[in-house]
Amino acid sequence: MAETTQKVALVTGGSRGIGRACAVALAENGFNVVLSFVSNKSAATEVEKTIQVLERDSLAVQGDVSNAANAQFILDETLNRFGRLDVLVNNAGITRDNLLIRMKDEDWQKVIDTNLTGAFYMTRAASKVMIKQRSGSIVNITSVSGIYGNPGQINYSASKAGLIGMTKSAAKELASRNITVNAVAPGFIVTDMTDGLDTTKVLEHIPLGRLGTSEDIANAVLFLVTSGNYITGQVLQVDGGLVL
Ligand code: NAP
């Protein structure tokens, strides 16, 4: 196992969108970064190279976080390469939107498995390492949908609300080991996930008058992991003041 004193961050779903922005921001702030992806190898390789240009070490690992063995593999690869883990950002997530009465069982299950169970597998594996280190910071990317609910997103809202409950319980369990656990709840952020959505109506509900960027979310994550030593169990909404 390689040993290093350089701090190490692991971002799930770091190949695109918010995860990519988090991975790059963490690297810009001195972290070596492992980014996981599920299928988009070329995007992941591009992020890996971008981070290496910043003169930080980077590793892209393929794995489906909703599979317990894959999640453990991502953790093991991180430790094999860097020998430590200081930050986990549970960012990997998907949508399969539909109205409640039309929601298919597989679309319900897929979203819960990826967004909630995936974060559980990663958190369980990462916590074991952080407990031994007696330090660490975990940030879960939830959503305003998990706080307020959103029509057409019964599966997604449930997964993101579950993630908030998980954040608060994990924060209480891990605090005595000097590990913080927080959540960031983005509003509407311009990424592949929201590509194609008609945002005209949404914009009317955002007092700051614009959709969010992935960097807006990365800044909040960075704040929590670099300056948030005394913040745990919290949900930070980053949504331009969105009123749902
Ligand atoms: P995105 O652009 O669609 O990127 C999703 C990322 O997750 C990709 O890196 C993807 O990997 C990865 N991923 C998907 N399924 C996975 C799985 N089973 N295992 C491992 N990785 C997986 O999404 P985004 O908009 O950046 O969203 C990132 C997070 O923010 C999600 O949790 C989302 O729910 C949350 N969020 C987004 C918004 C928004 O407005 N965009 C708002 C609130 C919350 P590949 O590249 O390999 O496909």
Residues whose N, C-alpha, C, O or C-beta is under 5 A from the ligand:
A	BS01	NAP	G13 G14 S15 R16 G17 I18 G19 S36 F37 V38 S39 N40 G63 D64 V65 S66 N91 A92 G93 I94 T114 I141 T142 S143 P186 G187 F188 I189 T191 D192 M193 T194
